[in-house]
Amino acid sequence: LDNHIMTQNVLIDEHQSSRQLSRHVSDDVSKTMAHHVPISSRSVNKYNSSLSGSTLEPTSRIDFLERNLHYIQEQQGIVLADLHDEITRLQQENRDLHYQLIKTTSLPLRDQKLRNSGQLSSSANNQIYLKQHIDRLEKQLLESEQNNKYLIHTIDELSKQSSSKSEASDIHIINKDDTQITIQMTTNEYQNSSNMSYEKEQQFMHEV
């Protein structure tokens, strides 16, 4: 009889300890897994808690507590798995956002480089064009100087011819007229050359 009473007291103490442990664990878990535990599982938990009456035998109480403990462990495993999945998803989102940020910042830099490259290319082309145009102007200037020298030489020759006194007066008049015609024609050629150079310079200034 004494052994039976002692066994019953031990079972009662174990039952009370298990109930306290189950209550503490359930309180801690319920705060973090309220949205993860299905409604049906909560109903089962309430149903299982209602079975912990004093009408159960000690052996049945131990089985009941073991089932509760096993159920809590299963729920903890589900919550941990959900938390790991959530962490993995957040890490992937973080990587995606980081990639988008790098891509967004790299696009303006690439566009700026392309614009700078285009500006440099345009500037180089302008320099080549200006150099070629300057070369053409220098060539035209040289030709104008040569024409000027030719005109001066022609005028000198005509002056010498006009000052000659060995010819007759009528022939001298004809030569004078010929000289005027030759000078006029040569002067017109020089004016035409000067006008062409001036028009080209004006066209160049307009293009620049």
C-alpha positions as CSV (number, residue, x, y, z in Angstrom):
1,L,0.0,0.0,0.0
2,D,2.8,2.4,0.8
3,N,4.5,1.7,-2.4
4,H,1.3,2.3,-4.3
5,I,0.9,5.7,-2.6
6,M,4.5,6.7,-3.3
7,T,4.1,5.7,-6.9
8,Q,0.9,7.7,-7.2
9,N,2.6,10.8,-5.6
10,V,5.6,10.5,-8.1
11,L,3.2,10.3,-11.0
12,I,1.3,13.3,-9.7
13,D,4.5,15.3,-9.4
14,E,5.6,14.3,-12.9
15,H,2.2,15.3,-14.2
16,Q,2.4,18.7,-12.6
17,S,5.9,19.3,-13.9
18,S,5.0,18.2,-17.4
19,R,1.9,20.5,-17.3
20,Q,4.0,23.5,-16.3
21,L,6.6,22.7,-19.0
22,S,3.9,22.3,-21.6
23,R,2.3,25.5,-20.5
24,H,5.5,27.5,-20.7
25,V,6.6,26.1,-24.0
26,S,3.1,26.6,-25.5
27,D,3.1,30.3,-24.3
28,D,6.5,30.9,-25.9
29,V,5.7,29.2,-29.2
30,S,2.3,30.7,-29.5
31,K,3.7,34.2,-29.7
32,T,5.9,33.5,-32.7
33,M,3.8,30.9,-34.6
34,A,0.3,32.3,-34.2
35,H,0.0,32.8,-38.0
36,H,1.7,29.5,-38.9
37,V,-0.3,27.0,-36.9
38,P,-3.4,25.8,-38.8
39,I,-6.8,26.4,-37.1
40,S,-7.4,22.6,-37.1
41,S,-4.2,22.1,-35.2
42,R,-5.2,24.7,-32.6
43,S,-8.5,22.9,-32.2
44,V,-6.7,19.7,-31.6
45,N,-4.5,21.4,-29.0
46,K,-7.5,22.7,-27.1
47,Y,-9.1,19.3,-27.4
48,N,-6.0,17.6,-26.1
49,S,-5.8,20.1,-23.2
50,S,-9.3,19.3,-22.3
51,L,-8.4,15.7,-21.9
52,S,-6.0,16.5,-19.0
53,G,-8.6,16.1,-16.4
54,S,-8.2,14.3,-13.1
55,T,-10.3,11.5,-14.4
56,L,-7.4,10.0,-16.3
57,E,-5.3,7.3,-14.9
58,P,-1.6,8.0,-14.1
59,T,-0.4,5.9,-17.1
60,S,-2.9,7.7,-19.4
61,R,-1.7,11.0,-18.0
62,I,1.9,10.2,-18.9
63,D,0.9,9.2,-22.4
64,F,-1.1,12.4,-22.7
65,L,1.8,14.5,-21.7
66,E,4.1,12.7,-24.0
67,R,1.7,13.4,-26.9
68,N,1.5,17.0,-26.0
69,L,5.3,17.3,-25.9
70,H,5.6,15.6,-29.2
71,Y,2.9,17.9,-30.7
72,I,4.8,21.0,-29.5
73,Q,8.0,19.7,-30.9
74,E,6.4,19.2,-34.3
75,Q,4.9,22.7,-34.2
76,Q,8.3,24.1,-33.3
77,G,9.8,22.3,-36.3
78,I,7.2,23.7,-38.6
79,V,7.8,27.2,-37.3
80,L,11.6,26.9,-37.8
81,A,11.1,25.6,-41.3
82,D,8.9,28.6,-42.1
83,L,11.4,31.0,-40.6
84,H,14.2,29.5,-42.7
85,D,12.1,29.8,-45.8
86,E,11.3,33.4,-45.0
87,I,15.0,34.2,-44.4
88,T,15.9,32.6,-47.7
89,R,13.2,34.7,-49.5
90,L,14.4,37.9,-47.8
91,Q,18.0,37.2,-48.8
92,Q,17.0,36.7,-52.4
93,E,15.0,39.9,-52.4
94,N,18.1,41.7,-51.0
95,R,20.3,40.3,-53.7
96,D,17.8,41.4,-56.4
97,L,17.5,44.9,-55.0
98,H,21.3,45.2,-54.8
99,Y,21.6,44.1,-58.4
100,Q,19.0,46.6,-59.6
101,L,20.7,49.3,-57.7
102,I,24.1,48.6,-59.3
103,K,22.4,48.3,-62.7
104,T,20.5,51.6,-62.2
105,T,23.7,53.5,-61.2
106,S,25.8,52.0,-64.0
107,L,23.5,53.1,-66.8
108,P,24.0,56.9,-66.4
109,L,27.7,56.4,-66.3
110,R,27.7,54.4,-69.5
111,D,25.5,57.0,-71.2
112,Q,27.8,59.7,-70.0
113,K,30.8,57.9,-71.4
114,L,29.0,57.5,-74.7
115,R,28.2,61.2,-74.9
116,N,31.7,62.1,-74.0
117,S,33.1,59.8,-76.7
118,G,30.7,61.3,-79.2
119,Q,31.8,64.8,-78.2
120,L,35.4,64.0,-78.6
121,S,34.8,62.4,-82.0
122,S,32.9,65.5,-83.1
123,S,35.6,67.8,-81.9
124,A,38.3,65.8,-83.7
125,N,36.3,65.9,-86.9
126,N,35.9,69.7,-86.6
127,Q,39.6,70.1,-86.1
128,I,40.3,68.0,-89.2
129,Y,37.8,70.1,-91.2
130,L,39.3,73.4,-90.0
131,K,42.8,72.3,-90.8
132,Q,41.8,71.3,-94.4
133,H,39.9,74.6,-94.8
134,I,43.0,76.5,-93.6
135,D,45.1,74.6,-96.1
136,R,42.8,75.6,-98.9
137,L,42.8,79.2,-97.8
138,E,46.6,79.3,-97.7
139,K,46.7,77.7,-101.2
140,Q,44.3,80.4,-102.5
141,L,46.3,83.1,-100.8
142,L,49.5,81.8,-102.6
143,E,47.7,81.8,-105.9
144,S,46.5,85.3,-105.3
145,E,50.0,86.5,-104.5
146,Q,51.3,84.9,-107.7
147,N,48.5,86.6,-109.7
148,N,49.4,89.9,-108.1
149,K,53.0,89.5,-109.1
150,Y,52.0,88.6,-112.6
151,L,49.8,91.7,-112.8
152,I,52.6,93.9,-111.5
153,H,54.9,92.5,-114.0
154,T,52.4,93.0,-116.8
155,I,51.8,96.6,-115.8
156,D,55.5,97.3,-115.8
157,E,55.8,95.8,-119.2
158,L,52.9,97.8,-120.5
159,S,54.3,101.0,-119.0
160,K,57.6,100.4,-120.8
161,Q,55.8,99.8,-124.0
162,S,53.7,102.9,-123.6
163,S,56.7,105.1,-123.0
164,S,58.5,104.0,-126.1
165,K,59.0,106.8,-128.6
166,S,60.2,104.8,-131.5
167,E,56.7,104.1,-132.8
168,A,54.4,106.3,-134.9
169,S,51.7,108.4,-133.3
170,D,48.8,106.4,-134.8
171,I,50.4,103.1,-134.0
172,H,51.1,104.5,-130.5
173,I,47.4,105.2,-130.1
174,I,46.5,101.7,-131.1
175,N,49.0,100.3,-128.7
176,K,47.7,102.5,-126.0
177,D,44.2,101.2,-126.6
178,D,45.5,97.6,-126.6
179,T,47.3,98.3,-123.4
180,Q,44.1,99.6,-121.8
181,I,42.2,96.5,-122.9
182,T,44.9,94.2,-121.7
183,I,45.1,95.9,-118.3
184,Q,41.3,95.9,-118.0
185,M,41.1,92.2,-118.7
186,T,43.9,91.4,-116.3
187,T,42.3,93.5,-113.6
188,N,38.9,91.8,-114.1
189,E,40.6,88.4,-113.7
190,Y,42.1,89.6,-110.4
191,Q,38.8,90.9,-109.1
192,N,37.1,87.7,-110.0
193,S,39.7,85.7,-108.1
194,S,39.4,88.0,-105.1
195,N,35.6,87.7,-105.2
196,M,35.8,83.9,-105.3
197,S,38.2,83.9,-102.3
198,Y,35.9,86.3,-100.3
199,E,32.8,84.1,-101.0
200,K,34.6,81.0,-99.9
201,E,35.7,82.8,-96.7
202,Q,32.2,83.9,-96.0
203,Q,30.9,80.4,-96.6
204,F,33.5,79.0,-94.1
205,M,32.5,81.6,-91.5
206,H,28.8,80.6,-91.9
207,E,29.6,76.9,-91.5
208,V,31.7,77.5,-88.4
